[in-house]
Amino acid sequence: MLKRFPAVCGLACVLFFGSMAAAADWPQWGGPDRDGISPETGLLKEWPEGGPKLLWSADGLGHGYSSVTVVDGMIYTTGMLGEKGFFFALDTDGNLKWKLEYGPEWRGDHSSARTTPTIDGDRAYLMSGLGRAVCIDLDKHEVKWSVDTAKKFGGRNITWGIAESPLVCGDIVVCTPGGPDASLVALDKKTGEPIWQTKELGDRSAYCSPMRIKDDQKDLIVTMTESNIVGVSTEDGAVLWKHPYRGPCQAHPNTPLYHKGRIYVTSGYNVGGVALNLAADGKSVAVAWTDKKLDVHHGGVVLVDGCIYGANWLNNNAGNWVCITWDKGELKYETTWHNKGSIICAVGMLYCYEETGDVGLVKATADEFKVVGSFTVPKGGGEHWAHPVIADGRLYIRHGDTLMAYDIKAP
């Protein structure tokens, strides 16, 4: 049973909820633009000793590495109870409003739910660890459609199960089953019927959630498969280009970054990162630079004021925090804190959630890794792998079956 544990009341609540108007939603994996950046303003630039105030915690969310999405005053996530995957809907006070089973979940190594729901209007989209794409009606609290992409498209599961958050592009939802003739597929977001599939690629899936690049000259989806960084036409799934990118595990869990004609990817396991210049028409790429220092395992990266920040991979249990430049991949610093971890950004501040359970507020400056506030996650269990989220003046931290909400709104 999901329980809520209140931590504040009275005037503090009045002040907090009175400032909600300037808040921003976090509707999908990686935030509004899948780049780990929150557009919110008016957040604390320093934390008090012991960290920001814990507003509430809610447990009973099942075993999961899933992050959360926050839209229109509701919080959504996934978790595994027994052998089944469940979609959870909570209000922003941490109260469970409803939950819905969506089918079997991943029971292999590191068994859990992985997918972060993508919210689009009155629908939520997710991808189970077994490769089942699911659409949920948020008003009726029911599964609208469900497609077993492994069965339908010959998808081949991977070592740690599918760990993808689907991408909605207009009228389609894109996912990566990794079939011989369907590395990527687009489904009609209303019906789940196939719209296109990448017949000429043939790569198995990696653990990457795709992103979209769209302007007046191009419209493409960029992701990483087992063997390549790929660019695929959003309109018909044609493979526009692919760039070889392999490592010992072919994990590739970090969503690519894009900025002003350049794509950056990184994958851990000593694969290193690569920056690719994208042609104006989106139909080709060329290597701009490569880097071995910022070699991120699965914690993601953010781009802030011309620098890329993240935590590198020294081994599966250790890593340092690193800053390199966007233009040349030049190392600005490599710093030991407690361990590697995940990262997001808002108001020029980095929010670093380490695999030790330590959370730090760090100024996004190339001069140094300056921690201006920290705390240790007090609840939950298992690995600290779920990425943090910022929405409505709150920092959300998922740890195992527990979600915590911290007040980070400035007075």
Secondary structure, DSSP 8 states (H G I E B T S, - for coil): ---EEE---THHHHHHHTTGGG---B-STTTTTTSSB----SB-SS--TT-SEEEEEE----BB----EEETTEEEEEEEETTEEEEEEEETTS-EEEEEEEEE-B-STT-BB----EEETTEEEEE-TTSEEEEEETTTTEEEEEEEHHHHH-----TT------EEETTEEEE---BTTBSSEEEETTT--EEEE-TTT---B-S---EEEESSS-EEEEEEBSSEEEEEETTT--EEEEEE---SS----S--EEETTEEEE--STT--EEEEEE-TTSS-EEEEEEESS--BSSS--EEETTEEEEEB-SBTTB--EEEEETTT--EEEEE-SS--EEEEEETTEEEEEETTSEEEEEE--TT---EEEEEE--S--S---S--EEETTEEEEEETTEEEEEE-B--
